Amino acid sequence: MIKIGSHVSFKSPNYLVGAIQESLNNNATCAMIYLGPPQNTIRVSTDKYQYQEYLLKYQSLIPESNIVVHAPYIINAANPTKYKFAQQFLIQEIQRMNYINANLLVLHPGAHTEFSRKEALDTLIETLKYVISKTKDVIICLETMAGKGTEICSNLDEINYVITNVNSSRLGVCLDTCHIWDAGYNIRDYNNFKQELKEKNIFQHIKVIHLNDSLNPRSSHKDRHANIDKGYIGFETLEKFVYDPEFKEIPKILETPYINNQSPYKEEIAMLLHKNEVKLF
């Protein structure tokens, strides 16, 4: 079974049940949710999640191991003046994940703002060490970034530096195809790119893939997602991530733009699984 899905809504009144229903309607086998709005840290009580109903109806179809949670992108775990807030929030978010037995948390590494990249990376390392020491089970997956503004971890060396210094089996990587392309890596040269991932000590830590095309040429540092086969990366390359046997157990999550205010995920999943002839609309 290919693990493929998309970002789906996690909101009142159905929360987890609604998210998995939406995923199944898209013929997905995995899902990604935010436990609240990505633009803020407001969260509802776990007793609203409808976890017991999910267990009865949907666990056998999309198990907890195939549910990815994305942390809100407004927290900055790498900022030397704001890391304590990020620490406390991430601890609480992981505890909410423990309630539904989800074990993959995608995290934007953060930005160095007015500090040096080294200061930010070292702050991120200490934040991750602390959060891991205060929580259980969940693997924190650092997302590869496009290098927009002062983002850190937009290159493999920085990610390797964090992984090496945290030194925990509970730290992984989320490979975002749009971001890594925009950061300058030629993923269209697929085999050489994979080899570089292995040489940089990244490949074995990949736990999630965000499968997105890019609106911009390589090295643009723009972070603008495109629909599948509608950008500069192209269908042929993205398809390789889906069918690569070395990525068989990795959830592959679409975060592509809506088209005319409509979700493209059912059609894009069908495209990638070769279940329709027309690629998109």
C-alpha positions in Angstrom: 0.0 0.0 0.0 1.3 3.4 -1.0 1.1 5.9 1.9 -0.3 9.1 0.3 -2.6 11.8 1.5 -2.9 15.5 2.1 -3.5 18.2 4.6 -7.1 17.9 5.8 -9.3 20.0 8.1 -9.3 19.3 11.8 -12.1 21.5 13.1 -15.4 21.7 15.0 -17.6 19.7 15.3 -16.0 16.5 14.0 -12.3 17.0 14.4 -10.4 13.7 13.9 -13.5 11.9 12.6 -14.1 14.7 10.0 -10.4 14.8 9.0 -10.3 11.0 8.3 -13.6 11.1 6.5 -12.2 13.8 4.2 -9.0 11.8 3.6 -11.0 8.6 2.8 -13.2 10.6 0.4 -9.9 11.6 -1.4 -8.9 7.9 -1.5 -6.0 8.7 0.7 -4.2 6.2 3.0 -2.7 8.8 5.3 -3.4 12.4 6.5 -1.9 15.5 7.9 -3.7 17.8 10.4 -3.0 20.9 12.4 -4.5 20.5 15.9 -5.6 24.1 15.7 -5.2 27.1 13.3 -1.6 27.1 11.9 -1.5 30.9 12.4 -1.9 30.7 16.2 -1.5 28.4 19.2 -5.1 28.3 20.3 -6.2 24.7 21.0 -9.4 23.0 22.1 -9.5 20.3 24.8 -8.7 16.8 23.6 -12.1 15.6 24.8 -13.5 17.2 21.7 -11.3 15.2 19.3 -13.8 12.3 18.8 -10.9 9.9 19.2 -13.1 7.0 20.4 -15.4 7.3 17.4 -12.4 7.3 15.1 -11.2 4.1 16.7 -14.5 2.4 16.1 -15.0 3.6 12.5 -11.7 4.4 10.9 -8.6 3.1 12.7 -8.5 0.1 10.5 -8.5 2.2 7.4 -6.1 5.0 8.3 -4.3 4.0 11.6 -2.7 6.5 14.0 0.7 5.8 12.5 -0.4 7.3 9.2 -1.7 10.5 10.8 0.9 13.3 10.7 0.5 16.5 12.9 2.0 19.8 11.7 3.0 22.3 14.4 1.9 25.9 13.8 4.4 27.8 11.8 4.3 30.9 13.9 6.4 29.4 16.8 10.1 30.0 16.5 12.1 27.3 18.4 15.4 28.8 17.1 14.9 32.3 18.5 17.1 32.9 21.6 14.5 35.3 23.0 11.4 33.3 22.3 12.4 29.6 22.5 10.9 29.1 26.0 7.4 29.7 24.6 8.1 27.3 21.8 9.3 24.7 24.3 6.2 24.9 26.4 3.9 24.9 23.4 5.6 21.9 21.8 5.5 19.9 25.0 1.7 20.5 25.2 1.2 19.8 21.5 3.0 16.4 21.9 0.8 15.6 24.9 -2.2 16.3 22.7 -0.7 14.0 20.1 -0.2 11.3 22.7 -3.9 11.4 23.4 -4.6 10.2 19.8 -1.5 8.1 19.6 -0.1 10.1 16.6 3.7 9.9 16.5 4.9 12.2 13.7 5.1 16.0 14.3 6.4 18.2 11.5 8.1 21.4 12.7 9.4 24.4 10.8 12.9 24.9 12.3 12.5 28.6 12.6 14.4 31.8 11.6 17.5 33.4 13.0 16.0 37.0 12.7 18.5 39.4 14.2 20.8 36.6 15.5 23.5 34.6 13.7 22.6 31.4 12.0 24.9 29.6 14.5 23.1 31.1 17.5 19.7 30.1 16.0 20.8 26.5 15.2 22.2 26.1 18.7 19.0 27.4 20.3 17.0 25.0 18.2 19.2 22.1 19.3 18.7 23.0 23.0 14.9 23.5 22.5 14.6 20.1 20.9 16.7 18.4 23.5 14.5 19.9 26.3 11.2 19.0 24.5 12.3 15.5 23.9 13.4 15.1 27.5 10.0 16.2 28.8 7.8 14.1 26.4 7.4 10.6 25.0 6.9 8.7 21.8 6.5 11.4 19.2 9.2 11.9 16.5 9.8 15.6 15.8 10.4 16.0 12.0 12.4 19.1 11.0 11.0 20.4 7.7 13.5 21.2 4.9 13.0 24.9 4.2 13.2 27.1 1.1 15.6 29.7 2.5 13.1 32.5 2.5 14.1 35.5 4.6 16.2 34.3 7.6 15.0 30.7 7.7 17.4 28.1 9.0 17.7 24.5 7.8 17.4 25.4 4.2 20.5 23.3 3.5 21.4 19.7 4.3 24.5 20.6 6.3 22.5 22.6 8.8 19.9 19.8 9.2 22.7 17.4 9.7 24.3 19.7 12.3 21.0 19.7 14.3 20.5 15.9 14.0 24.0 15.2 15.1 23.9 17.5 18.1 20.5 16.5 19.3 21.4 12.8 18.9 18.0 11.3 19.5 15.9 8.7 17.7 13.0 11.0 18.3 14.3 13.6 15.8 13.6 13.1 12.1 13.2 15.0 8.9 10.3 16.1 6.8 11.5 16.4 3.2 9.4 19.1 1.4 10.0 18.8 -2.4 9.0 22.4 -3.2 11.2 23.8 -0.4 14.2 21.7 -1.2 13.9 22.6 -4.9 13.5 26.3 -4.0 16.6 26.0 -1.7 18.7 25.0 -4.7 18.8 21.2 -4.7 18.1 19.6 -8.1 15.7 16.9 -7.2 14.9 16.3 -10.9 18.3 14.6 -10.9 16.7 12.1 -8.6 19.3 9.4 -8.1 22.1 11.9 -7.4 19.9 13.9 -5.1 19.1 10.7 -3.1 22.8 9.9 -3.0 23.5 13.4 -1.5 20.8 12.8 1.1 22.7 9.6 2.1 26.1 11.3 2.1 24.8 14.1 4.3 23.4 11.7 6.9 19.8 12.8 6.1 18.2 10.0 4.2 17.8 7.5 7.0 16.1 10.2 9.2 13.3 11.1 6.7 10.0 10.2 8.3 7.6 12.4 6.2 7.5 13.7 2.7 5.6 16.9 1.7 4.9 16.3 -2.0 4.5 19.6 -3.8 5.4 21.1 -7.1 7.0 24.6 -7.2 5.8 27.8 -8.9 9.4 29.0 -9.2 12.7 27.9 -10.7 15.3 26.1 -8.7 17.1 28.3 -6.1 14.4 30.9 -6.0 14.0 30.7 -2.2 10.4 31.7 -2.7 8.4 28.8 -1.0 5.4 29.0 -3.4 3.7 25.6 -3.9 2.3 24.5 -7.2 -0.2 21.8 -8.1 1.1 18.4 -9.2 2.5 18.7 -12.7 1.9 22.5 -12.8 5.3 23.7 -11.7 9.0 23.5 -12.3 9.6 20.2 -10.7 7.2 18.2 -12.8 5.1 15.0 -12.5 7.8 12.6 -13.4 10.1 13.6 -10.5 7.3 13.8 -7.9 6.1 10.3 -9.1 9.5 8.9 -8.3 9.1 9.8 -4.6 5.7 8.1 -4.5 6.9 4.8 -6.0 10.5 4.6 -4.6 10.6 1.4 -2.6 13.0 3.1 -0.1 10.2 5.5 0.7 7.5 2.9 0.9 6.8 3.3 4.6 7.0 7.2 4.5 3.7 9.2 4.5 3.6 11.4 1.5 1.5 14.5 2.1 0.1 16.9 -0.6 0.0 20.6 0.4 -0.9 21.9 -3.1 -3.1 25.0 -3.6 -6.8 24.9 -4.0 -8.1 25.5 -7.5 -11.2 27.8 -7.8 -11.7 27.3 -4.1 -11.9 23.6 -4.5 -9.6 20.9 -3.0 -7.4 19.3 -5.7 -6.4 16.4 -3.5 -8.7 13.6 -4.8 -7.7 14.3 -8.4 -4.0 14.7 -7.6 -3.9 11.5 -5.6 -5.6 9.7 -8.5 -3.0 11.2 -10.9 -0.2 9.9 -8.8 -1.7 6.5 -8.4 -2.4 6.3 -12.1 -6.1 6.0 -11.6 -7.2 8.5 -14.2 -6.0 9.6 -17.5 -6.6 13.4 -17.2 -3.9 14.7 -14.9 -5.8 17.5 -13.2 -9.3 19.0 -14.0 
